[in-house]
Amino acid sequence: MSNDYKKSGVNLEAGDATVDKIKSVVKSTFNKNVLTGIGHFGALYELDLKGYTNPVLVSSVDGVGTKLKVAIDAGVHNTVGQDLVNHCVNDIAVCGAKPLYFMDYMAFGKLDPEVAASIVEGFAKACRENDIALIGGETAEMPGLYQDKDYDLSGTIVGIVEKENIIDGSNVKTGDILLGFKSNGLHTNGYSLARKVLFDKHSVNDKLENLDGSLSDELLHVHKSYYEIIQNLSSKKLVKSFSHITGGGIIGNTKRVVPDNYKININWDSWEIPNIFKVIQASGNITDDEMRKVFNLGIGLIAIIDKNNLASVKESVSSLGEDVIEIGEIE
């Protein structure tokens, strides 16, 4: 009996069907700078450098981690694409960059065109909301490496910033204060620990006391984009540095944008920790110190500012409908 690619586990027809399903939704993110359609060997993006004197490109690559396992088990695939785009947007926005375009990589054990299309719809939705183009990607079918229903995602983003407007925290000093902006859940970090302590006892569809929805509802909240907040404050020169709170928690991430000779002092009682984190901690008997190292605990973005700018910052973000919480200071 002869062998072929399909018998080895790779279905080329499923790949073609996936491309057909995603073409229109991907094109919905295009702008005048995108010079190629879908299917070329490379994606072409024309830079518009009007208004820049010394432009710098800023890029980042990331994944969604084991939050994907929650999505797979729950059969909900249209949010993880949004997670990935928003995570990447935040990572370059905190450097002062305007995001330009995004590219994705999807790897499946067995390619399901409906699942792939749902993920890409999430990519496109977040790209439109952040005003960036989804200009290319790669879809791989990898039998033997992933189980049939499993998949993995990664994304690459490129943005631009005027060199003199790069935000790096180099001018942070003693007495500056830390302002926190709320997260809407775990975002995309800490899921390996959360899954271990929760799913040893519960299933994704269980409804637990003190949670508004099922576990999957709580764990699949879309990673929030802070781009509008960051742009609003950075355009007014009100912030010395921003910290996107991902893996490593509040201290682990914020020390990346504070000079080494300064200490970050957090008042951990200055905000109410969302119930999902309390449920995780109680389920696994996790120490406060470990929770603070792993999770954002309800704060997804931190801005470090001169305390004299506090009133101006509060006024600026109130127009966006955002709350700001004073959570600490620099020593």
URGI-V419614 format. One record per helix or strand of 2 or more residues. SS is the DSSP state (helix for helix, strand for strand). FROM is the first residue (numbers start at 1). TO is the last residue. If there is no record, write none. Layout:
BEGIN
SS_FROM_TO, SS_FROM_TO
END
This chain:
BEGIN
helix_12_27, strand_55_63, helix_67_74, helix_80_93, strand_98_108, helix_113_129, strand_133_141, strand_151_162, helix_163_165, strand_177_182, helix_191_199, helix_215_219, helix_227_235, strand_241_244, helix_249_257, strand_264_266, helix_275_284, helix_288_294, strand_299_305, helix_307_318, strand_325_330
END
